[in-house]
């Protein structure tokens, strides 16, 4: 008896839908790519309830002939390839012929389409993969398709859909990538009757502006490089503009948006000496490669590719980004110092417009401060500015390239810097040093065997019998001696109080004199929204401030001096993975830092009352005997240990 079954088309299509259609975003991707392949110049995408209820795509593309409308929804039906050899020369975004059949099998579809040489259009209605209606109707050139009630006939699959806002966020991120990958196509995106994006199709820079706004436009540099095989164009970060995650990186290969870790690494390597760890450069790059050297037929989603010459491509991308960075850094370098910087092979001083993206003190401000001080040194302001431009960007690792440039710089410094101010500085330093030497607290070892006990707590049966080096407290309790690290113990007590206030929702708030405002992308926006209640419980007064911005009016008082930029960058660092850092965990880490900073220090000379209070709190029995960073703060010795040390017992 035969055990092998030939599946019915309806069953096969639903299985294929698991590969092609796993959520609303995958449907939007397939339909939007079909519109682009059809040569559309204007596309409108509308979704309702995160795309679960409805997805509508309108375009002015070539349309579908009436005879082909039903055939388009058959499995493996495609107009984009014919033979296996065509797989090596794919120039369209879609080609498998699985998408429409898979989408139709798990939803209810209505399509209205017309070609330019047809008098009327064709209306088609499909319910669960079965054609329910086909008629002729009047309509403009192009295609209208509406996908309704996703997974209505597959309730098990519907259970795995996320909340509508989460599904909407994924669609928003996808469309932003497709806008950047197709900057010459006008794409309008509407979610629940609200316009999210409205790209005009007027070039890449305008597309970046429509997605990321004015600030990003001011902080990017052009990239363009070509050789006999490859070409790369686009934009990347200035050397002071970085992001906390890779969601701001867009790679387009031969017009197709893809994810490729190797290319991301090549770009990051080019920025290596300009950015800190856990930071990522922004980029939108379009890489053109001979079709036979790239395989897009790796996965049904077509989001990954393979290269036949990965090392060559890595080097090409790295060199292109490095060239763009060098061109940017040397663009406005003063002519008289350009030769020195070229010899040094180091970045030149940026012009004022290149420091717009920096939140720290700029080089111009620093040189201005130097100029004020230099008046007593007989230095001309222009000289100081010129010298500092070279000094601030000097890279010691390039010393072997100094040659004549180094000599010229040395002569300038020797000529301009006079000895008298230096002597004055040295004398002032010696004077200050001698003064501070007198008042600097010195380690003091008190007598352990003091006749007078420092403190005696009869209730806890505890004696504070001494302290050593103004750091370690000696405590006797019954037949045991404890040595307590005063800093680590106090740090633990402070931390426990902060955590207790946090757990009891009694966190004190510190209002900000100037509210902190930060921008995010849609993916980060959805993550912050999902965490906003927790942030408020933790003591942050935070609210939406415009479309893709948030405003912070107050912070927990224990974090009054926190760097909010770094704090939120840490929260958002892994927003595009399943390893999202819990906001509460980050705050606990900040609390540990606060406790460490505000605890008494080793060497502080505590008086009797302070010692009693500290040891009484530690002796309460409710304290973990480690500081928040894991270091023990108490060591125990028994009477038996002493007897053995002194050979009273063998």
Secondary structure as UniProt FT lines:
FT   HELIX           9..20
FT   HELIX           24..37
FT   TURN            38..39
FT   STRAND          42..48
FT   HELIX           49..51
FT   STRAND          54..59
FT   HELIX           66..69
FT   HELIX           71..73
FT   TURN            75..76
FT   HELIX           84..89
FT   HELIX           99..105
FT   STRAND          108..114
FT   TURN            116..117
FT   STRAND          121..127
FT   TURN            128..129
FT   STRAND          130..137
FT   STRAND          142..148
FT   TURN            150..153
FT   HELIX           155..158
FT   TURN            159..160
FT   HELIX           164..181
FT   TURN            182..184
FT   STRAND          186..191
FT   TURN            192..193
FT   STRAND          194..199
FT   HELIX           204..212
FT   HELIX           214..217
FT   TURN            218..219
FT   STRAND          220..226
FT   STRAND          231..237
FT   TURN            239..240
FT   STRAND          242..243
FT   HELIX           246..248
FT   STRAND          249..253
FT   TURN            254..255
FT   STRAND          256..258
FT   HELIX           261..270
FT   TURN            271..274
FT   TURN            277..278
FT   STRAND          280..281
FT   STRAND          283..288
FT   HELIX           291..293
FT   STRAND          294..295
FT   TURN            297..298
FT   TURN            300..301
FT   STRAND          306..307
FT   HELIX           310..330
FT   TURN            331..332
FT   HELIX           335..344
FT   HELIX           352..355
FT   TURN            356..357
FT   HELIX           363..374
FT   HELIX           375..377
FT   HELIX           381..392
FT   HELIX           396..401
FT   HELIX           403..416
FT   HELIX           419..439
FT   STRAND          455..457
FT   TURN            458..461
FT   STRAND          462..468
FT   TURN            469..471
FT   STRAND          472..477
FT   TURN            478..479
FT   STRAND          480..485
FT   HELIX           486..503
FT   TURN            504..505
FT   STRAND          509..519
FT   HELIX           522..537
FT   TURN            538..539
FT   STRAND          541..544
FT   STRAND          549..556
FT   HELIX           557..559
FT   TURN            560..561
FT   HELIX           564..572
FT   TURN            573..576
FT   HELIX           583..598
FT   TURN            602..603
FT   HELIX           608..618
FT   TURN            619..620
FT   TURN            628..629
FT   STRAND          634..638
FT   HELIX           639..645
FT   TURN            646..647
//
